[in-house]
Each structure stands twice: as C-alpha cells, then as structure tokens.
Amino acid sequence: MLSTITLLSTLGVAASFSASSDVRIVGMPGGQTQTLPSNYIRSFPRWFAESLRKDEGEGEDEDDEQQNIVVERLRTAGDDTFVDPTSTTELWWPSDVTRIQVRPALDVLMKGGTPNYALAGLNARCFSADGTAWRNWGMHSQPLAAQWTSFGISVEGRFRVECFLGKAGGAEENGGGDDDDGQDSGQSDEKNYEWERLFPGSLGSLDDTSSAHLMFGAERMKKVVESLGIFLSGIDENSPLSDGFHVVSFPLTKDWIELPEFEEDEGITGYKLSCLATAEPDAKALLGMDDGLLEMTATSVLDIDVSKTSSGSESEYLPDSYRPLYAAQKA
C-alpha cells in the first residue's frame, strides 16, 4: 500500500492522506488496542438511519413508539462523480456554503449484518440555495471516529455519547505550550482548548453536574439501542447490509445544531468538534487525557478540526455531481 495517497479535492486543492493514520479499536479482550488503516475504513459503505413514528409532525415526541426505521446510503466515490466525503480528522467548510449543521449519533460498524463496534458519531449536512440538504458536499464533509470501541460496551447502563466544541485558548492560561527552557512540555494539545458542551445541551441548574449529563445521555442511548434492535430484526439475506462491512449511523436526537461561523481571529482552522462514546462518569474530563490512558477507558473518540476552505463554486475542478449545490451558491 502506498504510504501516501494524494487526491484532488472538489475545491481544486491537493490533499494528502497518510496511510499510517490508522483507526484504533479499543475495549477488546485483554485490553489490547487493534488498528485498521483509515484508507481501508473509508471504503466501507455508510448509511444513515431515520425513525418513522406514529404521529409525524411538529408536535412529535422523540419517545413515541416507532413504526419503522429507514436507512439511506451516503453517496461516495463511484456514485456518478461524487468523491469520498469521510474523514477522521477534519470537517471542511467551503467559503460559499453559508450553513453547516451537525447532529450527534451512535455509529455502528456491522459485519455480515451483525454489529461489531460502537463509534461516537456526528452527522453533518449543508444546504444549497434552494434549501436542499447535502450530506456529501466534497472531501472531508462527513466525520468518522478515529477510535472505536467494542459493541458490547454500548449496552452498559452508563454508555452514552457526549459532544463538545473547543476553541483554542491561550497556552499560558490553559497550561500548554513550551516550558521555561523553550522546550515542548509534552502536554496534550487538547488542554489548550476551552470546551463548550454541544450534546446534551444546557440542563439549567444541573449544567455543571457531570452525573446529570450522564443520566440524560444514557437515557437517550437506551432509545437508540432499542432502535438498533428494531433495525437488526429487519435485516434478511436480501438486504445489502447482510454481507460485508457497513457503518450505520443512528441519530441521538431529531434536532440539528447550527455550527457557529468563524470569528475573524480564528484563522483557517476555526475550532474542534469532539464526540465521546463512553461509560466513564465524566466525559468532559476525558478531553485532555493522554491518548494511551484514553484507550484504557474503552472510549470511542471522534475528534475533528473544522476548517474554512476555498469556494467550491469557483473551482475549475468541480465535479458535475456537485454543480447543483455550488452553481446556485455562485449565482
């Protein structure tokens, strides 16, 4: 396998992906960490599950009994002239895309119709000028966790997904950066970020209580695991998901979160998004943890940089599949 794969992005910018950027699998028997090449992972078909409930409409309750679960496959390389949108490191925001929304999810890696691994998930979408939602708007447009965990951990009572937005703070204020001799202190870059919780959102007076977020997140996860069970019961030998590897995403909420626009002093890389699928009591405390220790917690981690990129509508390399999205932006 080539050590580096170079692709031309939809924005006309060359981007390199190192084959050594592996996906880590934790929570395995004996506490061993396994790895898979990210280039191999990106070849797995990805699906998005949606629940149809008894009474659809504005007043719908997320806890109502479910009628059916439908899945939609993410368009990727090989579908017309689309490119692979999956990334374990970045989310690209083209300068002519006005809005991007995200939604926390539980992603499940399935093999032969059976769930094998649980992943912290984050669905993303943008909109064309006519309001049509796009999940694939080019390279680095659909995040995927870089650290997965054993599926068996997802049935633990405290297991849930929590998501955070991190903006860079001063190294002096946050304890990072160089030491007095000008040498790297060796502390994690994560400690230089000020984190705001995206999901679960504000819990009012209980906002600073990690146990409250644990209870809310675990209850929401319980509903998602129930949805997963309904979904699995409908897979038969004729289903495209009954054979091979697939990643299926189950949203934790029907509500989408508007990502904040970039502040002028944030530069090209605006902020981080980090989602943790964990059974640990305080998810926020894991954000600054050393990678080796984090692997020992059997936590799935999705950690990406949101970066501003050049205009898609002005790119001479824009594939035809994206013209309905970007041509309207240019107009």
Disulfide bonds with the S-S distance in Angstrom:
Cys163-Cys275 2.25
